[in-house]
């Protein structure tokens, strides 16, 4: 084993140079724009990888991730070294503001945009304004840059594949991005002013190290002073026989600027087998020598000492691990640097880190007179100057799990709360998903309406998209009343607003618009009279709908249910007369709000269909007519190249019968195909899960917000969406506004506590006694 370590040191050995200037503390000899650095005799390249939901996964999923991570470690080249780095650094405020803050538009909504911007910055800076990033740096000795690039091209593909299996994304860093890591470490207060232009530097003859190194470096026995700040490097001195996989997470949860690195030097299988066999032979020789001495003393019944027996057992287990359990021998070094503004704060943080290590039966120690070597080791340059090696197997290295919880931080996304574990913002941009179908699920009082209102309000403030809302309880109308470019349609038996159920925009439906419209009319009639629609009625309706639109096209008038009733009366079939009789109340009677031409201005940017006054009997029919009206507006916007957001509350109502379920299933597909983002809100999840069509829609949706759920619903949802019991615990007795977000392949627990002292909250709240706009007052 000593021979391998000597060979490793010889391969990486370089002449010692006393630093003559601050720039010399950066061991980068050359840097290429594609991100390959020459450090000492080696070439190195850094890759950034994203986090995965390890901490909230089930035991089975954690075991699977652990084995997949072990496969990644096993794939490391024995001729190269790898460094896994976790970095806590201050948020780059400028780029952060560009990514999440809303632009002011000079209209009446700017006061709300300012409130949202203040909220986002307060939330972002709440955890000391830190963000965590993870990197893996590969280093290899090659003759020239071409060979190094070929090597890193292959390694990068392997990393992408193995991290992809874990659910993580691995991306290469170019020189500008890689140098930024060091700049932000040495100059966190100037992170927003970072700028690196290699062509400009070469013209001026500047050294790139001038842009990232600190003003000064003072070396002390147990700490460094980098400019005005203090830094201390520690290393893992003593390992416990059993280490929890949460140790790295707990060490990096400290709300301070820090970096933790794990240097991994794999040993080839043949070399490791030779080492282990020599160890086994040595142990057996010691045991035989001991037994020979005992026999010489006539002590034939002596038992082998415990320590020798333990050495024999461990050596055989090691051989078994390498031969049959796909384990590799690896040398590992764990180092960590943390930064503070004062020496007293640095000492307190060091004690905290040492205590965390002791709680895991390990011992962290401060490097003495090696602080600068330790700093160069822990930063992701790709070199190692600390030789505190520990011989480990693949599983022993994998237990230093770098994963914690997945983050959702999309540029241009909409705020949906904070990550319940990391407390970072959750910013969702639906454009990044394969489909934009959204479901908001929860029991009454869990915060469904508030979540939907917040989504609507933020879309209103941050986009130019059109928004169509079906409002069964009059909640969204009161929120949006008094805002410019908003139509609030009061659809009720006593109201003055009417919607034409037969209206059909060009481009409505699929390939055959008349078939879609016929299906809609059948759904509507089935709602009016559950015994009215059968096979015969289906044919009659299909025939009469075609007649109505043919006459409307010839005469130029707008088709209505009144015209359909007239056509039904003209038919000789008695079934047609029954259908006309069922339609009479909705065309000539007191409930003719859907039977004549529309009186609602449907051209505003936001249209709210308030059906609170329809009553329980008419609401299902009203929901169908409104959805059909939305289909027309979506088709119209699609031709104009405008995006539409469609929000439908009380969604479970439409799946109470076959025809309306089929119509909504078809409408859902049409929304997606015509650049519309549909959102369904419901409290009765069991109705959806009992319907095959609704379950399919739910399982195929890429964005699902799950708030507090009933016990039966939790079990069914977990099974349908393949969510573990550990993750579903976040929707068990959850507080209002808290739960789970399923965003593509990520399942993230979230908390959304919106400040009450804002005008937005006063508009959105539905709690009794709260809100200046409750009860319909603007």
Order of alpha helices (4+ residues) and beta strands (2+ residues): alpha-beta-beta-beta-alpha-beta-alpha-alpha-beta-alpha-beta-alpha-alpha-beta-beta-beta-alpha-beta-alpha-alpha-beta-alpha-beta-alpha-beta-alpha-beta-beta-beta-alpha-beta-alpha-beta-alpha-alpha-alpha-alpha-beta-alpha-beta-alpha-beta-alpha-alpha-beta-alpha-alpha-beta-beta-alpha
